[in-house]
Amino acid sequence: MKTRITEILGIEYPIIQGGMAWVATYELAAAVSEAGGLGIIGAGGAPASFVREQIQKAKALTDKPFGVNVMLMNPEADEIAKVIVDEGVKVVTTGAGNPAKYMEMWKAANVKVIPVVASVALAKLMERGGADAVVAEGTESGGHIGSTTTMALVPQVVDAVNIPVIAAGGIADGRGFAASFMLGAEGVQIGTRFVVASECIVHENYKAMVIKAKDIDSAVTGLSNGHPVRSIRNKMTKEYTKLEKEGADFMELEKLTLGSLRKAVVEGDVSNGTIMAGQIAGMIKKEQPCKEIIDEIMSQGMELLNKQF
Ligand code: TUI
């Protein structure tokens, strides 16, 4: 399958793995790239030195292109932006902010820049700033989210920009893949399904929570401070919501979330930790290798796209 996305990125299938903080390590990124998609290392809130090591370890596992996601609220985002250039990373995605101040440096180094956006306005701004593509991410996604659904956001972004659009949010199988293309996307970004990939290093308790989750089991915290985050409902989200109602200050809440994501991913503490996952978790039933996930999505997706009604 050839789209502007496979061409620009030099990949076999237009499937990009979400750059999930703590979850998307070099093991997962390398496995997705080896399987023909685009693996992404999620820099999340990590220090620049850690991100450099992750990049070097991914290079040791794959010769195929992979990317790095820069979470723009990371206090070391400036340094990480430079590490990406230094290490010759081919693709960068960004989240939770506007990457305009890094665009010139990345473009000069021939890094493909794909900002993740949750609105038409930011998509247009990014196109004007020289982005190679955008990920239009709907509110179905896990983690930091916007408010518009994938179904409504993707066609509006497709109409607003000339660069290729990658759909994200609520996509986990061939049906979501085919639907995205019907909306005008030229690629998909998939996060939650890769959380349960065999190569994903999250704690088995985290994977079990994603597999166990039903359609209505996610909660959105942080709406009151303008930084909404979707995760699976548990003791942590209930406590966070209570603190929010009591008027806790933003930085206090932010620290709580970032620290608790690590708690769930690394320690497997799924009651005090944050289990970031999208609404599609309810459909994900088992752990599988990345190659199997990608092959399944592609064969089901292509069959649907070729179907005559
Ligand atoms: O970034 C994401 N998803 C994320 S980042 C993350 S790490 C984190 N953990 C705890 C609290 C906060 C962050 C977990 N998941 N997705 C892409 C995305 N970007 N969704 C929404 C946005 C976004 C939001 C506001 C992009 C830009 C924006 O403002 C633009 C501006 O002009 O500042």
Boltz pocket constraint, residues with backbone or C-beta under 6 A from the ligand:
constraints:
  - pocket:
      binder: B
      contacts: [[A, 21], [A, 44], [A, 45], [A, 71], [A, 73], [A, 94], [A, 95], [A, 96], [A, 97], [A, 98], [A, 116], [A, 117], [A, 118], [A, 122], [A, 137], [A, 142], [A, 143], [A, 144], [A, 145], [A, 146], [A, 227], [A, 229], [A, 254], [A, 257], [A, 258], [A, 276]]
      max_distance: 6.0
